[in-house]
């Protein structure tokens, strides 16, 4: 989430309020990101392997939670891949709506399989890496945890 309340990596005009965010992997950073996105008014769809973590996502207010390879119940405007699983890149790209962006947030990522333009990138989908954000960047872009009500679990 950015200070101007856009979905991560989303084009100008794509507001978090009412926006649809997919989160792939749901560890420490992801569950805090989900709370900030929910506070900003986004509908959050969490996709992760663990049934226990899917339950936590729903308890935190996620619109839906499913398996890492599942499709969210609606096309998403933006997605963040926290899981270090390159094989999820095409899965996440295919879940994006027209003009959507997939941001790869991890420092480590296994190999990404071949992408097919018509299936994975067609309709102006964007793939970007955001692994080099710093604490200072976060401080400038994110509201404070007390303002969002977010807390680690």
N, C-alpha and C positions, 0 to 999 in steps of 0.2 A: 504494500500500500504506500502511496506517496502522500505527502502533505496536502496535495491538491485533490486527494481522494479519487484518484484514478486507479483502476485495476493495474497490477504490476505489468509493466511493459505495454500497456494498452495505449492506443492512439488517443490524441486529444479528443475530448468529447465523450469518451467512454467512461462514464462515472462509476464509482464503486456502488453508489446508492442504486439498488435495483440491478446491478451487474451480476454476472454469473462467473464465479471463480472455481476452477478445479485445482485441487491440491493432491499431488501424487507423492505418497510417502507422508507419514504423520508423526515425525519425531519432535524433538524440543522446539526447533525453529518453526516447523510447520504448524504446530498447534497454537503457538503464539500469533503467527501470521493469520491463522483462521480467526482468532478472536478479534484482531484488529479489523479484518475485513468484515466480519459480522457487525461490529460496532459501527462501521461506516455504511452499513446497509446492503452489503453484497449478499447474494445467495451463494453459499459455499458448498461444494460437493467434494468430499474426501474419498480418495481411492487409494487403498493400502491393503497389504496382505493380511494383517492380523484382525481377526474378528473382535478381539478385546479393544484394539485401538479404534476400530470402526465404531464401537459402542461409545467410547470416549468422545469421538467427533460429534456424534449425535447428542450426547449430553451437553457438549459445549454450544450446541445450537446449529450445527451443520444441517443444511437442507436434506442432504443424503450422504450415505457412506456405503461404499462397496469395495469389491476386490480391485486390486491394482490393474488388472486387465479389463475390468468392466467399463462400460460406457456410462457416463452420468445420465440421469433421466432427461436432460435437456442439453442442447448445444451450449457450450461455455464461451464466454468472451475472452477469457485469459486463463492460463494454467501455469502453475509453478511445479516443477519437478524437483522435489527434495530428495527423493530416493536415488541412490547411486546406480540406477539400473538403466543403461542405455537402451535396452529393448522396450522401455516404456515411452521413448520419444515418439515413435510413430503412433502408438496408442493415444497419447495425449494430443498430438497434432490432429488426428482424425476426429477427436471430440470437440475441437474448436469450431465455432461458428465463423462465418465469413469475416475476414479481417482480424481474426483472433491472434494472440501471441502466446507462445510457450516460452517461458523463462526457465533455463536450467540453473538451479540455485546451488548445487553442490560443488564442492571442491574436487571431488573424485567422481568419475562417471565411467562405467564400463562402455565397451564399444557400442556405437549406435549402428543398427542395421541399415542397409541401403534404404533410402527414401525414394518414393515414387512421386513425381511432381503432381500427377493428376489425382492421386489418392491422399497424399500427405500435405502438400503445399498449395494446391490449387485453391482459388478463392482468397488470395492475398493473405494466407497464413504466414506468420513470422516465427522464426526460431532464433532465440538469443541466449547468451550466457550472462549471468549476473553474479558470478562467483566471487568477484573481487570487491564487494561492498565492504566498507569499514564501519567501525562503531560511530565515527563522526558522521558518515553518510546517513546512518540510521537515525542519529539524533536530529539531523536536519529534516528528514523526510517523514518520520513517524510521530504520531502523538504519544504522549507519555503513557505508560501502562495504567496509572491510576485514572487517567482521562477515559480510557477505553474499558476499564474494568477487567483487563486481561491479567492472567496470572499463570505461572507455570504449574503443570500438573505432573 
